[in-house]
Amino acid sequence: MGEYGNLEHYTKQFIDICEGNDVIPLDLYEKYGVKRGLRDKDGNGVLSGLTNISRIDAFEMVDGKKTPCEGKLWYRGYDVIDLIHNFEGKRYGFEEIAYLLLLGQLPDAAQLKEFKAMLGACRQLPTNFNRDVIMKAPSKDLMNSLTKSVLTLASYDETIGDASLERVLEQCVKLISVFPMLSVYSYHAYNHYLCDDSLYIHRPQEDLSTAENILLMLRPDKKYTPLEAQVLDIALILHMEHGGGNNSTFTTRVVTSSGSDTYSVIAAALSSLKGPKHGGANIKVVEMMEDIKAHVSDWNDEEQIKDYLGKIVDKQAFDKKGLIYGMGHAVYSLSDPRAKVFSGFVEKLAKAKNREKDFALYRNIEKLAPIVIGEKRKIYKGVSANVDFYSGFVYSMLDIPTELYTPIFAIARIVGWSAHRLEELVNVDKIIRPAYKSIMEIRDVSKDKKI
């Protein structure tokens, strides 16, 4: 390894120097009016753009005062709950809502049929891509594998430099179509080469929905029930898009504004989503629930549950971070509409899977956690369950491995990213370039030199 082979030894020395020179006093942020995390003290995001794709309602004006209200999520002007009820029990909705978000209007029967056919026809990878890219250097971190695959697909696109709306839409549709394949196949590669399990690769079917194909490709026997596919379909729809201000969508806008290509834009968004503060929340919920089950003997005893939740908030239990995962949201106050509509489908699946006891525990925690948090923390708005509180539970009932939880999120959210990329290209021909206030002191090298 040579003289500098033990890098850990040297980095430990260097990090002390780095930290000492990089710390910025917190009071300076307030002095210069800098909104840390691009949010004010009340958690409101700094306005950085306009969008016609979606909207989140968490507050309303009552007698001239901003007041928390039941949350609502709108896709292109439609209440997402109304959209779900519109096709519930009639058809799978992922493709229909993808059309809505991408093109701005609901399709008629002929348009939907054509769009589904286009998605189905695009569900194929370049020759030997699975063998030469996905199966090579598999990783437990499937988001890295997914990002690698997206960037590699760029080398197969001869029109990568064409930023016309027609070409970008075509690229986005192709990526939306193959994301389930890239994700599931990456899992199979990891499961085979690193976990020494059997390897099987099922090809998707053109006439099936995205949700059906995910379950078909994931399971050894390709079998699934209509209820399983329906609940996964709903989960995908609820994760498709969320207001435009979330980290990965903002990343999409920022990289798009620089003039970069579609593959690089989506890879950047994936890199944002994989962060545990963004797309990995449902995994933490599942881990927390397993911890609660291990320490609460009677899942129906509300006092016992409340007591252990208090220990979690007091940083005495679970990961000692003081967070009840799946509770609260950066924007919503009294309720997350996605969690409200999703819980009904979760209950149906729990009954079908004989997981009513688990579901009852989730319900109890959903009821008690806001009370515990309210007693122990000073909060500026209501606290309620968010969609990630239930999504991990659903994925576990569908036998989806935890390694795929965040990629499933990406399979849904790429639709929103694509819509925002298109909207950015249509409306703004200006690179996003925020400002940073420099607080450094001017120094004289002749006085400070040490050599």
ZATINU-103335 format. One record per residue: x, z, y of N, C-alpha, C in turn; residue in three letters. Coordinates in steps of 0.05 Angstrom, whole numbers, plus 5000, padded with zeros to 4 digits. Example, Ala and Ser with C-alpha at 12.3 -4.5 7.8 and 13.67 -1.06 7.14 Angstrom:
BEGIN
526451564886524651564910526451564934ALA 525751424955527351434979525851575001SER 
END
This chain:
BEGIN
501650004976500050005000501750005025MET 504350085023506050085046505750335062GLY 507150335085507350575102504550655112GLU 502850465117500150525129497950495107TYR 498650535082496750505061494550715062GLY 495150955070493151165071491751155098ASN 489850965100488550925126486851175134LEU 485751305114484051545120485651755136GLU 488151785128489851985142490051915172HIS 490451655177490851575205488251565221TYR 486151475208483551465222482651745230THR 483251945214482452225221483852305247LYS 486352215251487752275275486652125299GLN 486051875294485151695316482351765325PHE 480651865306477851905314477552135334ILE 479352325333479252545352479852435380ASP 481752255381482452135407480151965417ILE 478951815399476651635406474351805417CYS 473552005402471252165410471752305437GLU 474152405440474752535466474552355490GLY 475152095486475051915509472351765512ASN 470651785491468151635492465751805500ASP 465952065500463652235506462852205535VAL 460252155539459052125566457152365571ILE 457652525592455852755597452952665600PRO 451152825587448352745587447152745615LEU 448052915633446852925660447352675676ASP 449352515668449852265682447652055677LEU 446452065653444251885647441951925667TYR 441352185672439252245691440052175719GLU 442552235726443552175753443251885761LYS 443851705742443751415748441151285738TYR 439251455729436551345722436651165697GLY 438551225679438851065654436851175633VAL 435251005622433351075601434751055574LYS 435551275563436851275537435051165516ARG 436050975499434350845479432350665491GLY 432650595517430750435532427950555531LEU 427850825532425350975533425551195554ARG 423351245567423351465587422951735573ASP 422751955588422452215577419952255560LYS 417852095567415352105552415251925528ASP 417451785523417651615499416651335505GLY 415951265530414950995536417350805538ASN 417050575526419150375526419450245554GLY 421950175561422450035585421449745582VAL 419849665601418649395600420849185603LEU 421149015582423348815583422348535577SER 419748495574418748225569415748225567GLY 414647985563411747945559411347815532LEU 409147865519408447735494405447705491THR 404747495477401947445470401447455440ASN 403347575426403247585397401747825386ILE 402448055396401148305386401048515408SER 399548725403399348945422398749205408ARG 399849425418399349685408397949845429ILE 395749975422394350155440394650445430ASP 395750625446396050905438394951095459ALA 394550985483393451145505391350985520PHE 389651125535387650995552387551155578GLU 386551025600386351155625383551295627MET 383551545631381051705634381251855660VAL 379451775679379451895706382151875719ASP 383351645715385951595728388251725714GLY 387851845691389951995677390451865650LYS 393051825644393751715618393251915596LYS 391451835577390552025556390951905529THR 392052065510392351965482389651875470PRO 389751665454387251565441387951485413CYS 385851425397386251325370387751065372GLU 389751025355391450785357390050535348GLY 390750315360389850055352392149855352LYS 392049665334394049455332392649195332LEU 393449015350392248755354394148535346TRP 393248345331394748095325393347865339TYR 394647755358393647515373390747565383ARG 390247815392387647875403385647995384GLY 386247995358384448095338385348375328TYR 383448555326384048825314384948775285ASP 387248885278388348835251386448945229VAL 385049165235383149265216380849075211ILE 379848945233377748745230378748505214ASP 381248425218382348205203382348265173LEU 383248505166383348585138380648585125ILE 378748705140375948725129374748445126HIS 375748255142374547985142375147835116ASN 377447885103377947755078378047945054PHE 377648195059377848395037375948325015GLU 377048314990375448254967374747964963GLY 375547794982374947514981377447344975LYS 379647414987382147254984384447424993ARG 386847334986389247464996389747375025TYR 390647555042390747495070393447445083GLY 395647485068398347455080398647185093PHE 398046975078398446705088396746645112GLU 394246745112392446695134393346835160GLU 394347085157395247225180397947115190ILE 399547015171402046885179401546645197ALA 399546485189398646255205397846345233TYR 396246565234395246665259397546755277LEU 399446905267401647005283403546775292LEU 404046585274405846365281404646175301LEU 402146105297400945885312398945975333LEU 398146235332396446345353393446325349GLY 392546215327389746195321389146225291GLN 386746305285386046325257385546045245LEU 386445985221386045725209383245685198PRO 382345435198379945375183380645335154ASP 378745285137379245265108381345045102ALA 381044815116382944595110385744655120ALA 385944775143388644855154389945065136GLN 388345255127389445465110390445345083LEU 388945165072389645035047392344885051LYS 392544745073394944585079397344775083GLU 396944995097399145185103400045315077PHE 398145395060398945515034400545315017LYS 399645065018401044865002403944825012ALA 404244835039406844805051408645045042MET 407645285044409145525036409845505006LEU 407945414990408445394961410645184955GLY 410544964969412544754965415344834974ALA 415445024993418045115003419245344986CYS 417745434966418745654949420745564929ARG 422945464938425145374921427745394935GLN 429845454920432545494932434245244925LEU 436345204940438144984934439245004906PRO 439944774895441044764867443344964863THR 443045124842445045324835445445554855ASN 443745574875444045784895443846064883PHE 442046084864441746344850444246424836ASN 445446234822447946294807450346334825ARG 450646154844453046144861453046344884ASP 450746434893450646614916449446884909VAL 447046884898445647144893446947304871ILE 447747164850448947304827451847384831MET 453147274852455947334857456047584876LYS 457747774869458148014885455548154891ALA 453948224870451348364875451948644886PRO 449948754901450349014914447749174911SER 448049444911445749614912444349594938LYS 445849534959444749494986443549204987ASP 441049194980439748924978439348795005LEU 439248955026439048835053441548685060MET 443848785051446348625056446348375039ASN 445248395014445148154997443247955009SER 440948045020439047865033440247735057LEU 441647885073442947775097445047565089THR 446547625069448547425059447247165050LYS 445047195036443646955027442546785050SER 441446915070440346775094442646625108VAL 444846755112447046615126448146385109LEU 448146425083449146205066447245965066THR 444646015068442745805069443245615093LEU 444445735114444945575138446845335131ALA 448645375112450445155105449144935091SER 446644975081445144755068443344605087TYR 443244695112441444575132443044395151ASP 442744135148444143945165443143935193GLU 440744065198439644055225439944325239THR 441844485230442044765240442444775270ILE 443644575282444044575311441644475327GLY 439544395314437244285327435344525334ASP 435144585360433544805369430744725379ALA 429844485371427144405378425144585364SER 422744615376420744785365419944685337LEU 419744425333418944315307420944405286GLU 423544385292425644445272425744745267ARG 425444905289425545195286423145295269VAL 420845185274418445265259418845195229LEU 419944965224420544885197422445075183GLU 424545145197426445335186425245615181GLN 423545705199422245965196420345955172CYS 418845745169416945725147418445735120VAL 420645585119422245585095423345865088LYS 424246005108425346275103423146465095LEU 420846445108418546615100417846565071ILE 418046315062417346245034419346355014SER 421946345021423946425001424846715003VAL 423946865023424747145025424047305000PHE 421647274988421047414964422947354941PRO 423747104939425647024918428447144923MET 429347124948432047234954432047534949LEU 429947674955429847964952429648044923SER 427747934909427348014881429747924863VAL 430747684868432947594852435447764858TYR 435847854883438048024889437848294874SER 435348384871435048634856435748594827TYR 434848374815435348314787438348294782HIS 439748164801442748144799444048414799ALA 443148584818444248854819443549014794TYR 441048994785440149144762441649064736ASN 442348814735443748704711446748774711HIS 448048684733450948704734451948994740TYR 450449144755451449414763450049634747LEU 447649584737446149784722446049724692CYS 447249494685447349414656444649394643ASP 442649294658440049244648439648944642ASP 437348884629436848604622436448434647SER 437148184645436847994667434647784660LEU 432847754679430747544676430147444703TYR 429747184705429147044730426646884727ILE 424446974739421946824738421646664763HIS 420846414760420346244783417546294795ARG 417346284821414746334834412846094828PRO 410246134830408345924826407145844853GLN 406945584857406145474883403245564890GLU 401545594870398745654875398145944879ASP 400146124877399646404879400446504908LEU 399246734915399846854941402646974941SER 403547054964406147184966406247444951THR 404147604953403947864939404047814909ALA 402447624899402447574871405147484860GLU 406447314876409047214867411147434866ASN 411047624885412947844885412747994859ILE 410248064851409848214826410448054802LEU 409847794802410447624780413547604775LEU 414947564797417847534795419247794788MET 418048024796419348274792419048384763LEU 416748334751416148464725416948294701ARG 417948424681418848274657416648104645PRO 414148214644411948064631410347894651ASP 411147894676409747734697406947824703LYS 406048044691403248124693402748314716LYS 400348294728399548474749396448464750TYR 395248664762392348674765391648564793THR 389148474796388248384823388448604844PRO 387848864836388049084854390949124863LEU 392849114844395649144851396548944872GLU 395848694867396548474886395148504913ALA 392648594912391148634937392348844954GLN 393149074942394249294958397049214969VAL 398649074953401148974963400748774986LEU 398748604983398048405004397348555030ASP 395748765028395048915052397549045065ILE 399249155048401749275057403449075073ALA 403648835063405248625076404048555103LEU 401348535104400048465130400548685151ILE 400348935142400649155161403549185171LEU 405449075157408249085165409248825179HIS 407448625181408248365191409248375220MET 408048525237408648515266407848775279GLU 409248845300408549105312409449115342HIS 408048965358408248995387410548865401GLY 412648795387414848655400417048835410GLY 416549095414418549275425420349415404GLY 419749375378421349505358424149385357ASN 425949525345428849455347429449185335ASN 428449115312429148865299427848625314SER 425448665324424148445339425548395366THR 426448615379427948585403430548455398PHE 431848515375434248385366433748085363THR 431548015352430747735348430647595375THR 429447725395429247605422431947575435ARG 433647785432436247785445437947565434VAL 438147535407439847335395438747055400VAL 436047025399434846775406435546685434THR 435546875453436046805481438946705485SER 440746765466443446675469443846385461SER 441746275448441845995439442745965410GLY 442946195396443846185368441746065349SER 442645995325440945855306439046045291ASP 437045945278435046105265436146285244THR 438046195228439146355207440746595218TYR 442246555239443646765252441746965264SER 439646875276437647045289436347225268VAL 435547115245434147265225436147455211ILE 438647375208440747555197441147795215ALA 441147755241441447975260439048165258ALA 436648045256434248215254434348385228ALA 435248265206435548405181437548635184LEU 439748595198441748795202440549035218SER 438748975236437449185251435449335233SER 433849185218431749315202432849495181LEU 435249435170436349605148437049885157LYS 437249925183438050195192435950405184GLY 436850635175434950845166433050945188PRO 433750895213431850975235429750765239LYS 429850545225427950325229426550265202HIS 427750105185426350005162426550185137GLY 428250385138428650545114426950805113GLY 424950825131423451075133421851145108ALA 420750935095419050995072420551115049ASN 423151045047424851155026425151455030ILE 425551535055425851815062423251975056LYS 420951845060418451975053418252035024VAL 418951835007418851874978420752094970VAL 423152104981425152314974424152584982GLU 422852595006421752855016419552944998MET 417752764990415552834973416452944946MET 418552834935419652934910420753214913GLU 421953264936422953524942420653734945ASP 418553644959416253824962414953894935ILE 414753694918413553734891415253934875LYS 417853924879419654104864419554394874ALA 418654434899418754694911415954824917HIS 413854664914411154764918409754764891VAL 409254994880408155014853405154934851SER 403654994872400754924872400254724894ASP 399854474887399454264906396854274921TRP 395054454912392454494926392454734944ASN 394654894944394855134960395955054987ASP 394055045007394854945033396855135047GLU 396655395042398455585055401355545044GLU 401455495017404055445005405355195016GLN 403754985018404654725029405554765058ILE 403854895073404454935102407055095105LYS 407455295088409855465090412355295085ASP 412255115065414654955059415054735080TYR 412954625091413254435113414554575137LEU 413954825141415154985162418155005158GLY 418955045133421855065127423254795132LYS 421854575126423054315132423454275162ILE 421454345178421654325207423754505218VAL 424054735206426154935215428954875204ASP 429254635191431754545180432854735159LYS 431054855144431855035122431354895095GLN 430054675094429354545069429754235071ALA 429554115047430053825043432753745054PHE 432853555074435453465083436453615108ASP 434953815116435653995138436053845164LYS 434453625167434453485193432253575211LYS 430353725200428053825216425853625219GLY 425753415202423753205205421953205181LEU 419353175186417453125165417052815165ILE 418352685147418352385148415552275143TYR 415052055158412351935156410452045175GLY 411252245191409552375211410552305239MET 408752215256409552145283410451865286GLY 410351765310411151485315412051465344HIS 413951285349415051245376412851165396ALA 410751035387408650935405405951075401VAL 405051075376402351195371402251485377TYR 399851585384399451865391397651995370SER 395051955373393052095356392951975327LEU 393451715325393351595298394751325297SER 395751255274396850995268394650835253ASP 393550635265391350485252392150365226PRO 394650305222395650195197395350395175ARG 396050645181395850855161392950915154ALA 391250905175388350965170387050755152LYS 387550505157386250295140387650285113VAL 390250335112391750315087390950535067PHE 390450775078389951005060387550955041SER 385550805050383350745033384150575009GLY 385850385013386850214991388750374973PHE 390250554985392150724970390550904951VAL 388251004961386551174944385451024920GLU 384650774924383650614902385850574881LYS 388250504890390450464871391250714857LEU 391150944871391851204859389851264836ALA 387351204840385351254819385851074795LYS 386550824801387050634779389550714763ALA 391450844777394050914764394151204755LYS 391851344757391651624749393651794765ASN 393851734791395651884809394052034831ARG 391552114823389852254843391152514853GLU 392552654835393852904843395952854864LYS 397552644860399552574880398152504907ASP 396052344905394652254930393552504944PHE 392452694930391352934942393553084957ALA 395953094946398253224959398853074985LEU 398952814984399452655008397352725030TYR 394852735021392652795040393053075053ARG 393753265036394153535047396453545067ASN 398553405061400853395079400153245105ILE 398653035102397752885126396053065144GLU 394453245133392853425148394453655160LYS 396253765144397654015152400153965169LEU 401553745165404053695179403753695210ALA 401653565221401353575250400953865261PRO 399654035245399254305253401854455254ILE 403454415233406054555231407954455254VAL 407954195258409754085279408754185307ILE 406154195311405054295336405754585342GLY 405854745320406555025323409555075329GLU 411254895319414154945320415554765340LYS 414254565350415654375368413954335393ARG 415354295415413954215440413653905439LYS 411253815438410753525435409053435459ILE 409653185467408253075491405852905483TYR 405452865458403152705449402452795421LYS 400252685410399452755384401352665362GLY 401252795339402852725316400952655293VAL 401452425281399752345259401352195238SER 400252145215401651995194401951705203ALA 404351595198404751305204404551155177ASN 404750885179404250725156406350775134VAL 408850855142410950905122410351155106ASP 408551325115407951555099406651475073PHE 405151265073403851175048405150945034TYR 406750775048407750535036409650585013SER 411350785016413150854993411650944969GLY 409551094972407851184950406550944936PHE 405650754952404450514941406550354924VAL 408950324935410950174921411750304895TYR 411750574895412350714870410150674849SER 407650664858405450614840405550324829MET 406750144845406949864836409549824820LEU 410950034815413550024800415549844814ASP 415449844840417549714856419849904860ILE 422249834852424550014855425150074884PRO 426250314889426750394917428750204931THR 430550074916432349894929430949654942GLU 428449604934426949384945425049464968LEU 424949714974422949804994423449665021TYR 425949675031426449555057426349245056THR 427349115035426948825033423948745033PRO 422248915020419348855021418448855050ILE 419349045066418849065094419648805108PHE 422048705101423148465113421548215105ALA 420548205080418847985071416447955089ILE 415348185098413048185116413948125145ALA 415948275155416648265183417948005192ARG 418947845174420147585182418047405195ILE 415447455188413347295202413247365231VAL 413347625237413347705265415847615280GLY 418147645266420647555279420447255286TRP 419347095267419146815272417346745295SER 415146895297413246855319414646915346ALA 416147135347417447205371419747015378HIS 421146915358423246715363421946465377ARG 419746375366418446145377417446195406LEU 416246435410415246495437417546515457GLU 419746625448422046645466423046365474GLU 423146185454424145915460422145765478LEU 419545815475417545675491417645765520VAL 418046015525417646125552420146205567ASN 422246265555424546375570427146225564VAL 428246105585430745965582432946125597ASP 433146375589434946555603436046755583LYS 438646795582439746985563439147265571ILE 438447435551437847715557440447865561ILE 440847965585443348095591442748345608ARG 442348575595441948825609444448925623PRO 444149115640446549225655447249495645ALA 449849555645450849825639452449925664TYR 451950165672453250285695455950395685LYS 458150305697460750395689461350665704SER 462250855689462951115701465951185698ILE 467450985691470351035686471851085712MET 473951245710475651305733477951105733GLU 478751015756481050835759483650995755ILE 485350895738487851035732490250865738ARG 492551005741495050865748496850875724ASP 497450645712499050635688501950735693VAL 502850705717505650795723505851105722SER 503551235726503551535725502951635697LYS 501351475682500351575656501951465633ASP 503751275637505251165615506751375599LYS 506851335573508051545556510451435540LYS 511051185544513251065529515350965549ILE 
END
